[in-house]
């Protein structure tokens, strides 16, 4: 009888320890997932902020360049057409090379952030 009670107590202790272990593992998984999400979000936010500032710079620079080229040619609108043509050509080239450079680089960046060990 006493042997049965001690076995039952050991089984109860084992079940309680297993339950605590599973709860701890779930909590650890949840905390790691939150840390990864926070890492990805902060990385995206900081890169997006830099990108926005760079876009403002490019826009203002291109307006100035367009006026400068237009003044050299004595036709302001020609400066804007030349700068626009440059960007049209650049867009076509980037579109043709998008998989080689942009898609792979972005995918690798996200994968590196997600798989980074602390």
WOQUIVEN-V180869 format. One record per backbone hydrogen bond with DSSP energy under -1.0 kcal/mol. NH is the residue of the N-H (numbers start at 1). CO is the residue of the C=O. E is the energy in kcal/mol with one decimal. If there is no record, write none. Layout:
NH,CO,E + NH,CO,E
This chain:
5,1,-2.1 + 6,2,-2.3 + 7,3,-2.2 + 8,4,-2.8 + 9,5,-2.5 + 10,6,-2.4 + 11,7,-2.6 + 12,8,-2.5 + 13,9,-2.7 + 14,10,-2.7 + 15,11,-2.7 + 16,12,-2.6 + 17,13,-2.8 + 18,14,-2.6 + 19,15,-2.5 + 20,16,-2.5 + 21,17,-2.5 + 22,18,-2.6 + 23,19,-2.4 + 24,20,-2.4 + 25,21,-2.5 + 26,22,-2.5 + 27,23,-2.3 + 28,24,-2.5 + 29,25,-2.6 + 30,26,-2.5 + 31,27,-2.5 + 32,28,-2.5 + 33,29,-2.4 + 34,30,-2.3 + 35,31,-2.3 + 36,32,-2.3 + 37,33,-2.6 + 38,34,-2.6 + 39,35,-2.2 + 40,36,-2.7 + 41,37,-2.8 + 42,38,-2.6 + 43,39,-2.1 + 44,40,-2.7 + 45,41,-2.7 + 46,42,-2.4 + 47,43,-2.2 + 48,44,-2.5 + 49,45,-2.3 + 50,46,-2.0 + 51,47,-2.4 + 52,48,-2.5 + 53,49,-2.2 + 54,50,-2.4 + 55,51,-2.5 + 56,52,-2.1 + 57,53,-2.0 + 58,54,-2.7 + 59,55,-2.6 + 60,56,-2.4 + 61,57,-2.8 + 62,58,-2.7 + 63,59,-2.0 + 64,60,-2.2 + 65,61,-2.7 + 66,62,-2.6 + 67,63,-2.3 + 68,64,-2.4 + 69,65,-2.8 + 70,66,-2.4 + 71,67,-2.4 + 72,68,-2.0 + 73,69,-1.9 + 75,70,-1.7 + 78,75,-1.1 + 80,76,-1.3 + 81,77,-2.2 + 82,78,-2.6 + 83,79,-2.2 + 84,80,-2.4 + 85,81,-2.5 + 86,82,-2.1 + 87,83,-2.0 + 88,84,-2.2 + 89,85,-2.5 + 90,86,-2.5 + 91,87,-2.3 + 92,88,-2.0 + 93,89,-2.1 + 94,90,-2.6 + 95,91,-2.4 + 96,92,-1.9 + 97,93,-1.5 + 101,97,-2.0 + 103,98,-2.3 + 105,101,-1.5 + 106,102,-2.6 + 107,103,-2.4 + 108,104,-2.6 + 109,105,-2.1 + 110,106,-2.3 + 111,107,-2.5 + 112,108,-2.5 + 113,109,-1.9 + 114,110,-2.4 + 115,111,-2.3
